[in-house]
Amino acid sequence: MELLNDFKVRSLLLTELNEIYGRCTDTRIINELGLDNGASRIDVAVVNGIMHGYEIKSDLDNLDRLPRQMEYYNRAFERMTIVVSRKHLPEVKKLIPEWWGIKVISANQSRLINVRKGRRVSTQDPTLIIKLLWKKELEGLIDHLGLAKSLKKMRKKQLLTLLNQEADFKVVQSYVYNVLKQRENWRIS
């Protein structure tokens, strides 16, 4: 068998996710979602009632960056699944938290196999979640929360700090998820 690169693994994952969520109008599958203003990036995110991240480690990847990536993913996602080639499976099992799911590529490279389902956690970092919003979207959150329109003149960093301190996280989280599901003009990669 040939070595699986990121593109091939991503294709398998996206095929599976589209089979599951393709007809769900309240679900968005996002490739390469940036976290913390681009400090990290998840390979695929699924946003619906929760945010589920999928990190890919193909045959051509190494696991050197995974511990740093995990610091962001553990703070941003309510569910996490790592999709790995067979060569990475033993090491990944040692590295990742128990709540993460694991999928491995089948021997014939035609599908993904669940090794561990994983579970939902509620440890999201409110700052990381609100930073997913663009400036115009933060201004929309001000309207959504019924705050003074004059706040829209603030710089993005100031707005993030203010909203993070003043707004209820569940309300912000719901707003962010809705924005991500409806956002157009994503970065072209």
C-alpha positions in Angstrom: 0.0 0.0 0.0 1.1 3.5 -0.7 1.6 6.0 2.1 -1.4 8.1 2.9 -0.9 11.9 2.7 -3.1 14.5 4.3 -5.2 15.0 1.2 -6.2 11.3 1.0 -7.0 11.1 4.7 -9.0 14.4 4.6 -11.0 13.0 1.6 -11.9 9.9 3.6 -12.9 12.0 6.6 -14.9 14.5 4.5 -16.7 11.7 2.7 -17.7 10.2 6.1 -18.8 13.6 7.6 -20.8 14.5 4.5 -22.6 11.1 4.7 -23.5 11.9 8.3 -24.2 15.6 8.1 -24.7 16.4 4.4 -28.5 16.7 4.8 -28.4 18.6 8.1 -29.2 22.2 7.4 -28.0 23.2 10.9 -24.5 21.8 10.5 -21.4 23.3 8.9 -18.3 21.4 8.1 -15.3 23.8 8.1 -11.9 23.0 6.7 -8.9 24.6 8.4 -10.5 26.5 11.2 -8.0 28.9 12.7 -7.9 29.3 16.5 -6.6 32.1 18.6 -6.1 34.5 15.6 -4.2 31.8 13.7 -2.0 30.5 16.5 -3.3 27.1 15.7 -5.5 25.5 13.1 -7.8 22.4 13.3 -8.0 20.3 10.1 -11.8 20.0 10.1 -14.4 21.4 12.5 -18.1 20.4 12.5 -20.3 23.0 14.0 -23.9 22.3 15.0 -25.2 22.2 18.6 -21.6 21.6 19.6 -18.2 22.2 18.1 -16.3 18.9 17.2 -12.7 19.1 16.0 -10.9 16.6 13.8 -7.2 16.5 13.6 -5.5 14.5 10.9 -2.1 12.7 11.2 -1.3 10.9 8.0 1.6 8.6 7.2 3.7 11.6 6.1 3.1 13.6 9.3 5.0 13.3 12.6 3.5 13.9 16.0 6.0 16.7 17.1 3.3 19.5 17.0 0.5 17.5 18.5 1.2 18.4 22.2 1.0 22.1 21.3 -2.0 21.6 19.1 -3.7 19.7 22.0 -3.4 22.8 24.2 -5.6 24.7 21.8 -8.0 21.9 20.9 -8.7 21.0 24.5 -9.7 24.6 25.2 -11.8 25.1 22.0 -13.7 22.0 21.2 -16.4 20.1 23.1 -15.5 17.0 21.2 -12.3 16.0 19.6 -11.4 13.1 17.2 -7.9 12.4 15.9 -7.8 10.6 12.5 -4.5 8.7 12.2 -2.6 6.3 10.0 -1.9 2.9 11.6 1.7 3.8 12.2 0.7 6.6 14.6 -1.9 4.7 16.5 0.2 3.4 19.4 1.8 6.7 20.1 -1.4 8.7 19.8 -3.1 6.5 22.3 -0.4 7.5 24.8 -0.5 11.2 24.0 -4.2 12.2 23.7 -6.7 12.7 26.5 -9.2 9.9 27.3 -12.1 12.1 26.1 -10.8 12.3 22.5 -12.1 9.9 19.9 -9.7 8.0 17.6 -10.3 6.9 14.0 -7.7 4.9 12.1 -7.5 4.3 8.3 -8.5 0.8 7.3 -5.9 -1.6 6.0 -7.1 -1.2 2.4 -7.3 2.6 2.8 -10.9 2.8 1.8 -12.6 3.9 5.0 -12.1 5.1 8.6 -12.5 2.7 11.6 -13.6 3.9 15.0 -11.0 2.9 17.6 -12.5 5.0 20.4 -15.7 7.1 20.3 -14.6 9.8 22.7 -17.0 11.9 24.7 -18.2 15.5 25.1 -16.6 17.8 27.6 -17.6 21.3 28.8 -14.3 22.9 29.3 -14.3 25.5 26.5 -12.2 28.6 27.0 -14.7 31.6 26.5 -11.8 33.8 25.2 -10.8 31.3 22.6 -14.5 30.9 21.4 -15.2 34.6 21.1 -12.0 35.1 19.2 -13.5 33.0 16.4 -15.5 36.1 15.5 -14.5 38.7 12.9 -14.8 42.4 13.8 -18.1 42.8 12.0 -19.5 39.7 13.7 -18.4 41.1 17.1 -20.4 44.2 16.3 -23.4 42.0 15.5 -23.0 40.4 18.9 -23.3 43.8 20.5 -26.6 44.2 18.8 -27.6 40.7 19.7 -26.9 41.4 23.4 -28.7 44.7 23.3 -25.6 46.7 24.3 -24.9 50.3 23.4 -24.1 50.8 19.7 -21.3 53.2 20.6 -19.3 50.1 21.7 -18.9 49.2 18.0 -16.3 52.0 17.7 -13.9 50.0 20.0 -11.0 48.1 18.6 -11.4 44.4 18.2 -9.1 43.5 21.1 -11.0 45.9 23.4 -14.4 44.4 22.3 -13.2 40.9 22.9 -12.1 41.8 26.4 -15.4 43.7 27.2 -17.7 41.0 25.7 -15.8 38.2 27.4 -16.2 39.9 30.8 -19.8 41.1 30.4 -21.7 38.5 28.3 -23.0 35.2 29.4 -20.8 32.5 27.8 -23.7 30.3 26.8 -25.3 33.2 24.9 -21.9 34.0 23.2 -21.3 30.4 22.4 -24.6 30.0 20.7 -24.1 33.3 18.7 -20.6 32.2 17.6 -21.8 28.8 16.5 -24.6 30.4 14.5 -22.2 32.8 12.9 -19.8 30.0 11.9 -22.6 28.0 10.4 -23.7 31.0 8.3 -20.4 32.7 7.5 -19.5 33.2 3.9 -16.2 34.4 2.3 -14.0 31.9 4.2 -10.3 32.1 3.5 -9.5 30.3 0.3 -6.8 27.7 1.0 
